[in-house]
């Protein structure tokens, strides 16, 4: 029987033969947006049972215009809150049986093809899990096994019920609907019902038209917050904006059709309308130079169409993907699966990650339909 160290040694000595082989995988998703985000834009930190940051909503209101020798009024207010985000642990695995190894032991290429395809399947499973999780709400308010996701932070319910925002644009994002059908206004440990500044911007649209573009432009203005120039504090580190946008495929196509209707001249392959606000370039529609990525996970979930046709904009300077340093895509060498299965070997990939929002007024916004 092959020992784990034999299998690991065989992998090491035959991996160099792999480039002579090729295989195509038919994937479940055409865009792996979130995997790219956690690979290229994530912040890596270590330690701690959770990710904790501080936010302050209000001041003591001491500033006033005053007269000569007018008596001062001293007061203070400590309004610092903790943002608390758990680590969401994930794993995937690959396995081989001794009999498969024996069958291919005289063919290094055949064996390594088997091993590599199983490893590839493991990574694809992990990628699918991330993509399908990040556009769905957690299962419940107490769910700490999955990460805080896009609809968890960018909300469009105005109360802990199915009351949908009716404004074309306002700080009305207050409650999330969880997978089990329950609702909550508490987001990352802070209650949006009592803390108005912990509500996100959301806007209702009825169709992809000029009114929607106006709502989008207003949202971009309202969520672009700047500190006073004379606020020179070591506690504040201004960050460069890194806007990303995702939407259902049909909404992206409708935006492209809107460009077609307005670009009557059709003078170039790069179509630009509304003074450059709306552009179709390289097969993507861009709003204020921000590409809107069509995600099939926003089209349907388990075969059911996603309601409300949400269009999400997020600023990665404040809507921050985190991964655990030293525990992200951690791959263990093959080991025996005894006593579970005496002839089998397996390997795992593990990680821990989540999304942290530090400023709800700057992290992004969501546009949505009424149903």
N, C-alpha and C positions, 0 to 999 in steps of 0.2 A: 504493500500500500504506500502511496505517496504521502510523505510528511509535509506539513506546512512550509518548512524551509526548503524542501525539494521543489514545491510549486513556485515559491518566490524566486528561487534560483533559476528555474526554467523560464520564468517571465523575464528576468533580467538578461538572460543570454539569448533570447529569441526576439525581443522587442525590436531589435534593429532590422529584422526581416519584414516588419509590418508594412513599410511604405510600398512594397510590391503588391499589396492587396488594396482593394477598394470596395466600399459598400455604401449604398445610399439608404438613408432613413426617411421614411414618410412620417412627418411629424404631425402632431395634433394642432399646432398653432403656427400661423405664418409670421408672427412677430413675438420675440421673447424680450419684451420691453423691460420687465422688472428684473430679469436675470442680468441684462446689460447694466441696469441701474446699480444693482448690488455689486457687480463686478468692477464698474468703472467710476461710480460716484459715491460709493459708501465710505463712511468714516469708520475707521477701525479703532476700537477701544478695548481695554481688558479690565477684568476685575469687576466686583460688585454683583449683587444678586439682581439688580435692575439698573436702568439708566435713569438718573435723577437730574433734573435741571430746575433752575429758579426762574420765576416770572413775577413781575409786579404790575398790578393793574391801575392803581390810583395813588395819588400823592395827597399830602395834607392840605393842599390849597392855601399855602401861606403867601403867595404873591398877590400884591394889590398896589394900587396907586395911593399915595398918602400925602398929607399936608406936612408943613414944617412943624417939628417938635410933636408930631402926632404919636401917641403911645403905640408901641409895637405890640403885636399879638403873636404869641408863640404857641405853636401846636405841632404835633407830629402824628404820623400815621404809618404803621408798618403793615403793608398789604402784600407781603411776599408769599407766594404759593409754590408748592412743589409739583412739578410735572414728573410723573412716575410711569415709566415704560418698562415692562418686563422683557426678559430675553425669551424669544420663541425658538425652541430647539427643534431641529429637523434632521431626518436621517433617510438614507436609501441604501440598498444593498445589492450585491451581485453574488451568485453562487454557482458552483460547478460540482459535478459528481465525479468520483474516481473513475467510474465506468466511461465517462466522456473523455477523460484524460487518457485512459488506456487505449481507447479506440483510435486516438490521434497521436499516440506517443511517437510514431515513426514519421510524423509530418509536422515539423516545427511551424510551418506556415499555417497549416490547418488548425493546430492547437492555439496558436497565438490569435488567429482569427476568432476562434471561439471565445477566448479570454477577453479580447478587446471588444467584441460585440456585447458581451455581458457587462463589461465596464461602461460601455457607451449607453447601454440601456439604463444603467444605474444613474448616470448623469442626466439622461433625458427625463427619467422619472422625477428627479429632483427639480429640473427646470419646469416641467409641467405643473408640479405641485406649487411652486412659487408663483407662476403666472396665474393659475386658477384661484389661488388664495388671495392675492393682493387686490383684486377687483371685487371681492365679496366681503361683506361684513363678518366679523367674528360670530361664532354661534350664539354666544350669550354674553352678558355683562361680566360674568365670572370666568369666561374662557381665557385662560392664560397659556394654552397650548399652541395657539396660532397668533400671528403678529397683529398689531394694529394696522389697519389697511386703509386704502384710499377712501372708501365710503364711510369708514369709521371717523376720519378726521373732517372730510369735506362733506358736510351734511346739508340736507334741504328740508328737514322737518322742523317745525317751529315749536313743538311741544313733545312730551314723552307719549306720543300717540301717532297715528297715521295722518296727522295734520300737515299738509304739504304747503310749503311757501307759495304765496300768490303774488309776491312783489317781483317786478322786473329786475330788481337789484337792491339788496339790503343786507345788513348783518343779521340774518335770520336763521342761519344754520345752527340749530340748537340741539337736535336729538338724532340719534342713530337707531335704525331698526336692525336688530340682530337676526341671525339665521333662524332662531327658534321662535321668531315672531314677537318678541318682547322689545321694549324701547327703553332708552336711557338718555338723560342729558349730561351725564358724567362722562367726560372724555379725558383719558390719561390722568385721572385723579382729581380733576377740577370740574365743578358743576356749572355748565353753561346756563342753567336756569337762573342762577344767582349772580354769575359773573358775565355781564354783558360783553366784555372784551374778550371772552373766550368763545365767542360765536364767529363762525366763518361767513364770508360773503357768498350769497347764492342768488340766482336770478332765474325767473320763469321765462321760458320762450315757448311760442306756439308753433313756429315753423322756422326753417332756415331762410331768413330774409333780412332786410335792412334793419328791422327792429332787433333781431337777434344780434347782429353785428354791433349795433349801438349798445346793447346790454353788455356785450363782450368788451367793448372799448371802455365803458364805464367801470367794469369790474377790474380791468387792468390798471386804470387810474386809481381807484379806491384802495387797491391792495399794494400800491407802490408808495410805501410810507417812508418818510425821511426824518431823521432826528434833527433837532435844532442845531445850527452850525456852531453855536457857542457851548453846546453840551460836550465838553471834553472830559470824558471819564474813562479811567482805565478798565472799568467794568464793561464798557461798550466796545465791541469790535464790529465795525460796519462790514458787511459782506456783499460780494458781487452777486447780482441776481443771476440765477440759472434756471430759467423757465422751461418747463416741459408741458406738453398737452396731449391728452388722449381722449378718444371719443369712439362711439359705435361706428362701424363701417359705413352704414347708410347715411349718417350725419356728415361724415367726411365727404362722401360722394355728392351729397346735396350742396355742400359748400363749394365743391368743384363746379357743379352745374351753375351755381350762382355767379361764379367767376365767368363762366362761358357766356351767360346771358348779358353780363355787363361789359364784357370785352367784345364789343361789336366789330372792331377792326380786325381782330385776330392777326395782328402784325408780327407776332413772334411766338416762339414756343414757350416763353416765360410770360404768362399772362398776369397782368398787374392791374388792379382796380382800386378805387377809393383811396387814391393818393398813396398807394403802396401798402395800405393796411391789410388787404386780402390779396394773396399771390398764389398762383399754382406754378410750382417750379420743381423739376426733377421728380415728377410724379407725386409730389406731396402738396397739400394745401397749407399755406402759412398765414398766420394772423400776427401782424406786427413782427414779422420775421421768425415767429415761433411755429415750427412744424407741428401739425396736429396728427398724431399717430393713430391710425385705425387699429383697434384691438378687438379681436373676435371674442374675447372674454367679456366684453361689454355688449356684444350682440345677443348672446344667450348663455344660460347656465343650465347644464344638464338637459339641454334641448328646449328649455323654456326661454322665450325672449325676455331680455332685461327691460324692466319698466322704466319709465321716465326719461329715457334716452339721455343720460347724463354726459355732459362735456366737462372734463376736468382740466384745470390748469394748476400746476404746482410749481413752487419755487424751491429748488433743492437747497438753497441757502438756509431755508427754515423748515422745509419738509424734508428731513434728513434721513436717508437710509443708513443704518448702523449695522456693522458686523462685529462679532467678537474676535478680537485679536488672538490668533493661535487656535481658534475653534471655528473656523469658517472653511468649508470644503476640506476638512481634515480627513485624510484617507488612511485607513489602517491596512497593513499588509495582509495577504490571505491567511486565514487560520482554519483549523479543523473545527467542524461543527459538532464534534462529540460532546456530550452523549446524545444530543438531539438527533443527529444522523451521522453514523460512523463512517460513511463513505463520502461525505460532502465537505467541501471547503467554501468559505465565504469571505467577503470583504465588505466594509461599510464606508460610506462617506457621511460625515456629520457636520453640523454647524449650528450657530445661534445668531439670530438677527432680529431686527425690528425697524419700525419707522418712528422717528421722534419729531414732533412738531413743537417748536419753542415759542412761536409767536403766531397766533391764529389770525391776526390782522395782516400778516405778510406771507403766509405759507401758500396761498393760492385761493381758488374759488371754484364753484361748480355752477353751470347752467343746466337747467332741467325742464322737462315738460310736466304737465299736470298729471299725467298718468302713463 
